[in-house]
Amino acid sequence: MSERRTVSVDVVSDVVCPWCYVGQKRLESAIAGLPDIDVKINWRPFQLDPTIPPGGRDRKQYMMAKFGSEERIRQIHARIEPLGEAEGIDFAFDAIKISPNTLDAHRVIRWAAGSEPNVQNAVVKRLFALYFEEGQNIGDPAVLASAARDAGMNAAVTEAMLATDADREAVETEVATASRMGITGVPCFLLENRYAVMGAQDTETLADAIRQVAAEKANGGLGTAS
């Protein structure tokens, strides 16, 4: 019996990026179609707008300042809503009242990586759903602690850690590293830290990339750095 193949996928993402939510769903579908490959996912931080203050900004005012008109905002939402629906996402953009700073959310995601397998994925999925489908403020420590609890983490410990500066600098360093790598938009899928798939590509494109990297790895093609 042949040895099972494994592929690591680092997803550079921000939890207020609707394309990242679509990308998460498509990656999940791609993995489901590759039962012979063990895909290990690690979520890495990116901030679309690190200038947002810790308390967040009024969502409507923020979007108006960024895009200029309600019509333009409606056009953007209308473009992504059917794509989300196709992936089982019920985008509720009108329910979002606060555009948050996502640094604390990324701290929670980082802590989740040290928990049981799949907890980090569960936290990310819950944060996406809270923000995009339930309109929750994912910059609020109480909301973040609730998401941690839903994913199997200790909510009390999470909330206590959020009140400190634990891992704040580490997350900021990771965000800066992504920029130095040339990542200017998300999602970005890094396969075996060697190959990058940019954007919310369709499910089959992601699956093909994983298959190709798994085959190359099995043949020893990733044995040395380029």
C-alpha positions as CSV (number, residue, x, y, z in Angstrom):
1,M,0.0,0.0,0.0
2,S,1.5,3.4,-1.0
3,E,2.2,6.0,1.7
4,R,-0.4,8.7,2.0
5,R,0.7,12.0,0.5
6,T,0.6,15.2,2.6
7,V,0.5,18.8,1.5
8,S,0.7,21.9,3.7
9,V,-1.3,24.9,2.7
10,D,-0.7,28.2,4.4
11,V,-3.6,30.6,3.7
12,V,-2.8,34.3,4.0
13,S,-6.2,35.9,4.7
14,D,-8.1,38.5,6.5
15,V,-11.4,37.7,8.2
16,V,-13.1,40.9,6.9
17,C,-12.3,39.9,3.3
18,P,-15.4,38.4,1.5
19,W,-13.2,36.9,-1.1
20,C,-11.3,35.1,1.6
21,Y,-14.5,33.6,2.9
22,V,-15.3,32.4,-0.6
23,G,-11.8,31.1,-0.9
24,Q,-12.1,29.2,2.4
25,K,-15.2,27.4,1.2
26,R,-13.6,26.5,-2.1
27,L,-10.5,25.2,-0.4
28,E,-12.7,23.1,1.8
29,S,-14.5,21.7,-1.2
30,A,-11.2,21.0,-3.0
31,I,-9.9,19.1,0.0
32,A,-13.1,17.1,0.2
33,G,-12.5,15.9,-3.3
34,L,-8.9,14.7,-2.5
35,P,-9.5,11.9,-0.1
36,D,-6.1,10.4,-0.9
37,I,-4.2,13.5,0.2
38,D,-3.8,14.8,3.7
39,V,-4.0,18.6,3.5
40,K,-2.7,20.5,6.5
41,I,-4.0,24.1,6.7
42,N,-2.4,26.9,8.6
43,W,-4.0,30.3,8.6
44,R,-1.7,33.3,8.4
45,P,-2.6,36.9,9.1
46,F,-3.1,39.8,6.7
47,Q,-4.8,43.1,7.4
48,L,-6.6,44.9,4.6
49,D,-6.7,48.0,6.7
50,P,-4.5,48.1,9.8
51,T,-5.2,51.8,10.2
52,I,-8.7,51.1,11.5
53,P,-8.7,52.0,15.3
54,P,-9.1,49.3,17.9
55,G,-12.7,50.2,18.4
56,G,-13.5,50.0,14.7
57,R,-15.2,52.4,12.4
58,D,-18.9,52.9,11.4
59,R,-19.3,50.5,8.5
60,K,-21.4,52.7,6.3
61,Q,-19.2,55.7,6.7
62,Y,-16.1,53.6,6.2
63,M,-17.4,52.1,2.9
64,M,-18.6,55.4,1.6
65,A,-15.2,57.0,2.2
66,K,-13.6,54.0,0.5
67,F,-15.8,53.6,-2.5
68,G,-17.5,57.0,-2.9
69,S,-21.2,56.1,-3.4
70,E,-23.9,53.8,-2.2
71,E,-24.4,52.7,-5.8
72,R,-20.8,51.6,-6.1
73,I,-21.0,49.7,-2.8
74,R,-24.2,47.9,-4.1
75,Q,-22.4,46.9,-7.3
76,I,-19.5,45.4,-5.3
77,H,-21.9,43.5,-3.1
78,A,-24.0,42.3,-6.0
79,R,-20.9,40.9,-7.7
80,I,-19.9,38.7,-4.8
81,E,-23.3,37.7,-3.3
82,P,-24.1,35.1,-6.0
83,L,-20.6,33.7,-5.7
84,G,-21.1,33.3,-2.0
85,E,-24.5,31.7,-2.4
86,A,-22.9,29.1,-4.7
87,E,-20.6,28.2,-1.9
88,G,-23.3,28.2,0.8
89,I,-22.6,31.6,2.1
90,D,-25.5,34.0,3.0
91,F,-23.8,37.3,2.8
92,A,-25.6,39.9,4.9
93,F,-23.7,43.0,4.2
94,D,-26.4,45.3,5.4
95,A,-26.3,43.7,8.8
96,I,-22.6,44.8,9.3
97,K,-22.5,47.9,11.5
98,I,-18.8,48.1,12.4
99,S,-15.7,47.7,10.3
100,P,-13.3,46.3,12.8
101,N,-9.5,46.3,13.2
102,T,-8.7,42.6,12.8
103,L,-5.5,42.3,14.8
104,D,-7.2,40.8,17.8
105,A,-9.0,38.3,15.6
106,H,-5.7,37.2,14.1
107,R,-4.3,36.8,17.6
108,V,-7.1,34.4,18.4
109,I,-6.5,32.5,15.2
110,R,-2.8,32.3,16.1
111,W,-3.7,30.8,19.5
112,A,-6.0,28.3,17.9
113,A,-3.1,26.9,16.0
114,G,-1.7,25.5,19.2
115,S,-5.0,23.7,20.1
116,E,-6.3,20.4,18.9
117,P,-6.3,19.7,15.1
118,N,-8.9,21.6,13.1
119,V,-9.6,24.1,15.9
120,Q,-7.9,26.8,13.9
121,N,-10.1,26.1,10.9
122,A,-13.1,26.1,13.1
123,V,-12.2,29.5,14.6
124,V,-11.6,31.0,11.1
125,K,-14.9,29.6,9.8
126,R,-16.8,30.9,12.8
127,L,-15.3,34.4,12.5
128,F,-16.2,34.6,8.8
129,A,-19.8,33.6,9.6
130,L,-20.1,35.9,12.5
131,Y,-19.0,38.9,10.5
132,F,-20.5,38.3,7.0
133,E,-23.7,36.3,7.9
134,E,-24.5,37.6,11.4
135,G,-23.2,41.1,11.2
136,Q,-21.2,40.8,14.5
137,N,-18.3,43.0,15.5
138,I,-15.4,40.7,15.4
139,G,-13.2,43.3,17.0
140,D,-15.2,43.0,20.2
141,P,-13.3,40.8,22.7
142,A,-16.6,39.2,23.9
143,V,-17.5,38.2,20.3
144,L,-14.0,36.8,19.8
145,A,-14.2,34.8,23.0
146,S,-17.5,33.5,22.0
147,A,-16.0,32.4,18.6
148,A,-13.2,30.7,20.5
149,R,-15.6,28.8,22.7
150,D,-17.7,27.7,19.7
151,A,-14.5,26.3,18.1
152,G,-13.5,24.4,21.2
153,M,-11.2,26.8,22.9
154,N,-11.3,28.2,26.4
155,A,-13.3,31.4,26.1
156,A,-12.3,32.7,29.5
157,V,-8.6,32.2,28.8
158,T,-9.0,33.8,25.4
159,E,-10.8,36.9,26.7
160,A,-8.1,37.3,29.4
161,M,-5.3,37.0,26.9
162,L,-7.0,39.6,24.6
163,A,-6.8,42.1,27.5
164,T,-3.0,41.8,27.3
165,D,-0.5,42.4,24.4
166,A,0.2,38.7,24.0
167,D,1.3,37.9,20.5
168,R,0.4,41.4,19.2
169,E,3.9,42.0,17.9
170,A,4.2,38.5,16.5
171,V,1.0,39.0,14.4
172,E,2.2,42.4,13.2
173,T,5.5,40.8,12.2
174,E,3.7,38.1,10.2
175,V,1.6,40.7,8.5
176,A,4.7,42.7,7.6
177,T,6.3,39.5,6.3
178,A,3.4,38.8,4.0
179,S,3.9,42.3,2.5
180,R,7.7,41.7,2.1
181,M,6.8,38.5,0.2
182,G,4.9,40.6,-2.3
183,I,1.5,39.6,-1.1
184,T,-0.7,42.6,-1.7
185,G,-4.1,40.9,-1.9
186,V,-5.8,38.0,-0.3
187,P,-6.6,35.1,-0.2
188,C,-3.2,33.7,-1.1
189,F,-2.6,30.0,-0.8
190,L,1.0,29.0,-0.2
191,L,1.6,25.3,-1.0
192,E,4.5,23.7,0.8
193,N,5.9,27.3,1.2
194,R,7.0,27.0,-2.4
195,Y,4.1,27.7,-4.7
196,A,1.5,30.5,-4.5
197,V,-2.1,30.4,-5.7
198,M,-3.5,34.0,-5.7
199,G,-7.1,34.9,-5.2
200,A,-10.3,33.0,-4.6
201,Q,-9.7,30.5,-7.4
202,D,-12.4,28.0,-8.2
203,T,-12.4,24.7,-6.4
204,E,-10.9,22.6,-9.3
205,T,-8.0,25.0,-9.7
206,L,-7.2,24.7,-6.0
207,A,-7.6,20.9,-6.2
208,D,-5.3,20.7,-9.3
209,A,-2.6,22.7,-7.6
210,I,-2.7,20.5,-4.5
211,R,-2.6,17.3,-6.7
212,Q,0.4,18.6,-8.6
213,V,2.3,19.6,-5.5
214,A,1.5,16.3,-3.8
215,A,2.8,14.4,-6.9
216,E,6.0,16.5,-7.1
217,K,6.6,16.0,-3.4
218,A,6.1,12.3,-3.7
219,N,8.7,12.2,-6.5
220,G,11.2,14.1,-4.5
221,G,10.8,17.3,-6.5
222,L,10.5,19.5,-3.4
223,G,13.7,18.1,-1.8
224,T,15.8,21.2,-2.3
225,A,15.0,24.9,-2.3
226,S,15.1,26.8,-5.5
